[in-house]
């Protein structure tokens, strides 16, 4: 007689775990998606600045041993250097483009063998910003 009631109770418990709990938890987990998207864009922007600074600083002060690769000659080469794994933007598509995208959160990269300009888009409330890193050492924010 007990077994007759345990099976339906077990089925009800299984249905609760499979459907009711996710229905409650998923909307709560999705509340911070805009903040996470903005954080991803800012993290990508900071990583691009750090990597570009590293590359250019090695050319300002060349090592005494070993060989140094040439600086990228155009925007496409800078993008390939800064995003070799093809990271994606928060809103989809490539994380780095030649022109920043306010729609997808893609960071803008424009440069040549003398300097690179890294642009933060106006994405989900972020403020537009540019960082110019130059071989001559005249770096700055606009």
Buried (B, 14 or more C-beta within 10 A) or exposed (E): EEEEEEEEEEEEEEEEEEEEEEEEEEEEEEEEEEEEBBBBBBEBBBBBBEBBBEBBEEEEEEEEEEEEEEBBEEBEBBBEBBBEEEBBBBBEEBBBBBEBBEEBBBBBBBBBBEBBBBBBBBBBEBEEBBBBBBBEEEBEEE
